Amino acid sequence: MTAVHKIGQAGYRGPSIFKEILYGLTAGLIAGGLWKRYHWNLQRRNKEFYDMLERGEISVVVEDE
């Protein structure tokens, strides 16, 4: 009778706080890394644009024909 009772207690124990924290931390770091890469790329594009503008390779003024 005691063996049946022990098997019945081996079921679902509820959420693991440690796992929940680990999953949340991992998801947050991945999302933060992607967000950071996006902003680094945007910053690089803006820097390239203003460098080209300073060198005279491009212009923001429309030339009359």
C-alpha angles and dihedrals in degrees: 000000000000092000091058090049093053093049090052091056094055092082131103113333100186133253120331110233092204092054092046091052091046093049092047093048092049094048091047093050093048093048091045092050092051091047091050092050090050092053093045089054091048091049091049092051092050092049092050091050094052092044090054090046091053093049090051095241091125136023134204092208117091111234118229116234 
